[in-house]
Amino acid sequence: MKRTVKVGLVQNSCSKDLAENREKAIVGIKEAAKNGAQIICLQELFGSLYFCDVEDHSNFELAEKIPGPSTDFLSPLAKELGVVIIASLFEKRAEGLYHNTTAVLDTDGAYLGKYRKMHIPDDPGYYEKFYFTPGDLGYKVFKTKVATIGVLICWDQWYPEASRITALMGAEILFYPTAIGWHKDQDDTTNKEQYHAWQTIQKSHAVANGVPVVSVNRVGVEGDMRFWGGSFVTNAFGWVTYQASHEDEMVHVEELDMENSDRYRTHWPFLRDRRIETYSPITKRYIDEDE
């Protein structure tokens, strides 16, 4: 019998009202579950505005323990609906030590663990190094009752090493909770180039590893940033089977054919032909000519 998995994407805008953001996420999760989703992914830092556009110490008050308040309300919801929930949170690990972290809840409400974002950007409008310590849990897979999934976060999207390692650990699907956009006054050509690059690099992870990729972004204007939405799903050969609006909130459920990975991997055997004995230079920061 053909094996499929239905994934739910919840693309929302956020406001200063934390309770409103939480309720919006709950409504989106319930809608996705009603439409048959088995694994539901929320956007990066879904509970608040994207606060990393400024360096403000008061924003550390948004952080929480994991497991903690958010997993406490999501776990019963996951159990009630019988779905896996992927929830991106601002983690307070200890006083003065914070991470950008995603928690995974299984279909019975069990907390399966967390992944801490490894690659931390520092750009105008994305001052994440002010808030987040790079993850130290390594790359992670989560063996849910539906599928074995890999979770990476936003800036991790640009690094083929992260997706490769996660796929080699057995991830059947890669999920990327994301918060990315363009300056609200930026010209349209630049916008198109940036979105195209963002989608293309993630499609390449699907092709190189032979696994579907699910990327869930936020949408709407926050300060000077217009988050570009455009959440999408690509199959195991990089074909975009769904792409969301750049302007509107949405909840979408996409069915993945899990047999595609084996078909693509046997016809295009990239994993078979990897020359792992030649890859040690990748651990260097840069390969200088005099080394």
N, C-alpha and C positions, 0 to 999 in steps of 0.2 A: 504494500500500500504506500502511495506517495506520501512523503513526509513534508509537511509545511509548517511554518511558524508565522503567526500574525503579529506584527509589531505596530505599536501605537506611538505616534509622534504628537506632542502637545507643544505648539508654538504660541506663546503668549507675549503680551506686553506687560510691563510691571509698573507699579506706582510706589509712592512712599508708604502707603497703607499695607503693612505686612499681613494683616488679617485678610485683606482683599486679595493679595497675591496668593496666599495659601488656599483660600476658597476657590479662586480661579483654577488653581492646579487640581484641586479635588474634583471640580466639575469636569475638567478636561480628562482626568483619569477615568472617571465614571462613564463619560461619553465614549472614550476609546474602548473601555471594557464592554460596554453595551453593544458596540459594533464589532465585537469579536476579538479584540486585541488580547494577546497572551503575555507580551512583554511591552511595557509602556515606559517611554523615556521622556523626562522633563528637560527643559533647557538648563544651561549653566546658571547657577545661583538664582534659581527660580523664585526664591522667597522675598527678594528685595530688588530695588533698583541696582543697576550695575555700578557699584560704589567706587570701583577702581579708576574712575575717570578723574578722581582727585586724591591727594594725599591728606587724609583727615583722620586723626586718631580716634575721633568719636565713632567712626565706622566699625571699629573693633567690637563695639557693643552688639553688632549683628551676629557675631560668631557664637557657636554652640558646640557642646560635646557631641561626639558621634560614637556609639549610639546616644541618643538624647531626645530632646523635644520633637524634632521633625520625624525621626524614625518611630517615635512613640505614637504619633498620629497616623503615619503612613503604614505601619505594620498591620494594624487591624483592618485598614482599608484594603491592603493587598490580600489579606486572608478572606475578607468579606467578598471581594470580587474574584478571587482566585487568579490573580495576575502577578507577574513580576513587575516591580517598580524600580526604576533607576532614578535616583534623586541627587542632584548636585547641591552641595551645601558648603557653607563657610565654617570650617572646623576650628574650634579652640582646643588645641591639644594640651596646652599648659599655659600658664601666665607668660605672655610675651612670645608664644610659639603657636603659629596659625598655619593652616593649610587650606587649599582649594581642593575639596574632597567630594567624591561621589559614593553614596551608600547604595547597596542593592538589597532589596527585600524580595523574598521568594513568595510563591503562590500560597503558602500556608502562613505567611506573615513572618517567617523566620528572617532574622538579620544575617545575611551571608558574609558581610564584611564590607570593606571600603577600599577605594583606590584614591591615592593622593596624587594630584597633578604633578608631573615631573618637570615639564618645560614651563618656565614662568617668564612672561614677556615684560618688557619695560619700554613702552612707547607712549607718545602723546595720547592721552585718553585711555591708556591701558597701563596704569602704574601698579601692576600686580606685585612687583618685587617689594613694594612698600608693605604689603599685607601678607604675602604667602611665602613660606619656606618650601623649597622644592621637596617633592615627595620622597620618602625613604622606604616605602614598602615594596618597591620594585613594581614591575608590570604585573597585572593581575587578571585571572580569569575566574568566573563565578559559575559553578555547576548548578544552575537552577533546574527546577523540575521540568522546564520547557526546553531549554537548550543550554549549552556551555557558551557563555558570552564574555567578550572582552570589553572593558570600558576604559576609554581615554578621554581627555578633557581639552577642548578648545585648542590652545596653542600646541598641544601634542599633535594636532592634525597635520602639522607641516613636517613631521619627522618620520621618514620611512622606517627608521630603526624601531620606533615605538610600536608601530603596527605590525612589523615583521615579528618582533619578539612575542607580542601578544598572540599572534596567529600561531607561532610555533609552540606556544604553550597549550594549544588546543581550542582557541576561541573559534566558534562556528559563525559568529556575527560580531562585528565591531560597532560599538555605539560611541558617539561623540556628542555629549552635551556641550553647548557652545554659546558664547555671547560675542558676536562680532558684527561690525557695521562700518559705515562710512560717515565722515563728517557731513552734517546736514547741508552744508553749502558746497560740497565737493561736486565737480563736474561729472556728467553722466558717463563719459568715456572712461575715466578713471574708475568709477563705480563698477562698470561692466568688466574691466580688466581684473579688478580685485576679486570680484565674485567668481569669475571664470577660473582664476588661479586657485581659489579656495576650494571650489568644487572639483577641479581637475586633480589636485593633489590627493584628495580623498578617493576619487575614482581610481587613481593609480594604486592605492593601497588595496582596493578590492581586486584589481587585476593581478598585482604581484603576489597576493596571498590566496586568491581564489575563495574569498569570503564576501558576503554582503556587508555593506556599510550603511549605517543609519546615523544621520547627522541632524541634530535638533537645535535650532537657533532661536533666539528671542527676536522680537519685532517691536517697532515703535520708536518714538523719539524720546531720548533721555538726555537732557542738557544739550550739548552740541552734537551728540551722536545719534544717527538714525540707524538702528539695528536692522540689518538687511533681510531678516527672515530667511526665506529660501531654503528652509529645511528640506532634506531630500533623502531618498533611498536609492542605492545602486545595487544591482545584483552582483554575483560573484565574478562577473567579467566586465564590470565598470559601466554597465548600461543603466542610465537613470530611469527608474520605473515610476518615480513620483518626485515632483518638486513643488513646494509650497509657494504661496504668494510672497512678494517682498514687502507688502504693506499690511496684510491682514492677519489677525489671529486665526488659528485653525487647529482642528483635531483631525488626524488622518490615521487610518489603519491600512497597512500594506501587507499582503501575503507574500512570504518568501518561500521559494522552492528550495528546500535544503539539499536536494539531490544535485543541484547545479554545481556545488563546490567540487564534488567528486568528478563530475563530467568535465568541468573546465580544467581541473588539476591533472586529469589523465590525458586530455587532448593538448594542453599547454603545460607541460610538466616542469614548471619553474622550480618547485621545491626539489624535485629529483636532481636537477642539474646545478644546484647551488654548489659552488666551490668553497666550502667553508674553511678549507686550509689556507685560503688566500686572503681572508678577511680581517686578519689581525690589525692592519693599519687603521681600521675604522675607529679603533679606540684612542687614536691620537687626536688632539685638538685640530692640528693642521699638519700636513706632511711637507716639511721644509726640504728644500733641495739638498742642504748640506747634511741631512741626517741619513 
